[in-house]
Amino acid sequence: MNIASTIIHLRPDAQWSLAGNNLANLVWHGPGEPPTLAELEAAWPDAQRAAVIVSMTALRLTLIEMELEDDVLAVINAMPDAKQKAAALAWWQTAQTVRRNHSLVAQLSAALGKTDAEIDAIFAAAITLSATL
């Protein structure tokens, strides 16, 4: 676990310093209380996901390879709220990059019945593909 990146994820407005990757070396200035080891360990997977960014091209090519792109488009096109649908289509068609923790990724994942582990694997494949683009 990377303590610094997890603290940034958990408490983005906090002031603190850390020597090494050792919680015993945390100097906390606040606001609030410093995170506990249990909080940091629980937040680590989300902190890792927050750092993952891939190109939309790599993600879409990965979804095509996995035969999932049509499913994603079907979910977007089935959105009942016209503004939400238009915003999702605009994002899908024009975004240059995609963050793993983007709210629309979570929404599409849920609609497709995909687990966090499955979505992590899709993004990992897109990262691997990015190296060849």
C-alpha positions as CSV (number, residue, x, y, z in Angstrom):
1,M,0.0,0.0,0.0
2,N,1.2,3.5,-0.8
3,I,0.3,5.5,2.3
4,A,0.8,8.9,0.7
5,S,-1.4,8.4,-2.3
6,T,-4.1,6.8,-0.1
7,I,-4.0,9.7,2.3
8,I,-4.4,12.1,-0.7
9,H,-7.3,10.0,-1.9
10,L,-9.0,9.9,1.6
11,R,-8.3,13.4,2.8
12,P,-7.5,15.6,-0.3
13,D,-7.6,18.9,1.7
14,A,-5.5,17.8,4.6
15,Q,-2.0,19.1,5.4
16,W,0.5,16.5,6.5
17,S,4.0,15.2,5.9
18,L,5.3,11.6,5.7
19,A,8.8,10.2,5.8
20,G,9.0,7.1,3.8
21,N,6.0,4.8,3.5
22,N,5.7,4.4,7.3
23,L,2.5,5.5,9.1
24,A,4.6,6.0,12.3
25,N,6.3,8.8,10.5
26,L,3.1,10.7,9.6
27,V,3.0,14.3,10.9
28,W,-0.6,15.4,10.7
29,H,-1.6,19.1,10.6
30,G,-5.3,18.5,9.8
31,P,-8.0,19.3,9.4
32,G,-9.5,16.6,11.4
33,E,-7.9,13.4,12.7
34,P,-5.3,11.5,10.7
35,P,-6.6,8.3,9.0
36,T,-6.1,5.0,10.9
37,L,-4.2,2.1,9.4
38,A,-7.6,0.3,9.0
39,E,-9.0,3.3,7.1
40,L,-6.0,3.4,4.8
41,E,-6.1,-0.3,4.1
42,A,-9.8,-0.1,3.3
43,A,-9.3,2.9,1.0
44,W,-6.3,1.5,-0.8
45,P,-8.2,-0.3,-3.7
46,D,-10.1,2.9,-4.5
47,A,-6.9,5.0,-4.3
48,Q,-5.3,2.7,-6.8
49,R,-8.3,2.9,-9.1
50,A,-8.3,6.7,-8.9
51,A,-4.8,6.7,-10.3
52,V,-5.6,4.6,-13.4
53,I,-6.1,6.7,-16.5
54,V,-6.2,5.2,-20.0
55,S,-6.8,6.6,-23.4
56,M,-10.4,6.3,-24.7
57,T,-8.9,4.7,-27.8
58,A,-7.2,1.9,-25.8
59,L,-10.3,1.4,-23.7
60,R,-12.7,1.2,-26.7
61,L,-10.3,-1.1,-28.6
62,T,-10.2,-3.3,-25.5
63,L,-13.9,-3.4,-25.3
64,I,-14.2,-4.3,-29.0
65,E,-11.8,-7.1,-28.4
66,M,-13.8,-8.3,-25.4
67,E,-17.0,-7.9,-27.4
68,L,-18.4,-5.4,-24.9
69,E,-18.5,-2.1,-26.8
70,D,-21.9,-2.7,-28.2
71,D,-23.2,-3.5,-24.7
72,V,-21.8,-0.2,-23.4
73,L,-23.4,1.7,-26.2
74,A,-26.7,-0.1,-25.6
75,V,-26.6,0.9,-21.9
76,I,-25.9,4.5,-22.8
77,N,-28.7,4.5,-25.4
78,A,-31.1,3.0,-22.9
79,M,-30.6,5.8,-20.3
80,P,-34.1,7.1,-19.6
81,D,-33.0,10.7,-18.7
82,A,-32.4,12.6,-22.0
83,K,-29.8,14.9,-20.5
84,Q,-27.9,12.1,-18.8
85,K,-27.9,10.1,-22.0
86,A,-26.7,13.1,-24.1
87,A,-23.9,13.8,-21.6
88,A,-22.9,10.1,-21.5
89,L,-22.8,10.0,-25.4
90,A,-20.8,13.2,-25.5
91,W,-18.3,11.8,-23.0
92,W,-18.1,8.4,-24.9
93,Q,-17.6,10.1,-28.2
94,T,-15.2,12.9,-27.3
95,A,-13.2,12.0,-24.2
96,Q,-9.5,11.6,-24.8
97,T,-8.9,9.8,-21.6
98,V,-10.9,7.7,-19.1
99,R,-10.3,7.5,-15.3
100,R,-11.0,4.2,-13.8
101,N,-12.9,5.8,-11.0
102,H,-15.1,8.0,-13.3
103,S,-18.7,8.0,-12.1
104,L,-19.9,7.0,-15.6
105,V,-17.5,4.0,-15.5
106,A,-19.2,2.9,-12.3
107,Q,-22.6,3.4,-13.7
108,L,-21.9,1.5,-16.9
109,S,-20.2,-1.3,-14.9
110,A,-23.2,-1.7,-12.7
111,A,-25.6,-1.8,-15.6
112,L,-23.4,-4.4,-17.3
113,G,-23.3,-6.5,-14.1
114,K,-19.5,-6.2,-14.0
115,T,-17.5,-6.5,-10.8
116,D,-14.7,-4.2,-9.7
117,A,-12.3,-7.0,-10.5
118,E,-13.7,-7.4,-14.0
119,I,-13.5,-3.7,-14.7
120,D,-9.9,-3.6,-13.2
121,A,-9.0,-6.3,-15.7
122,I,-10.5,-4.3,-18.6
123,F,-8.5,-1.3,-17.7
124,A,-5.3,-3.4,-17.2
125,A,-5.8,-4.8,-20.7
126,A,-6.3,-1.2,-22.0
127,I,-3.1,-0.1,-20.3
128,T,-1.2,-3.1,-21.9
129,L,-2.7,-2.2,-25.3
130,S,-1.7,1.5,-24.9
131,A,1.9,0.4,-25.0
132,T,1.4,-0.8,-28.6
133,L,-0.6,2.2,-29.9
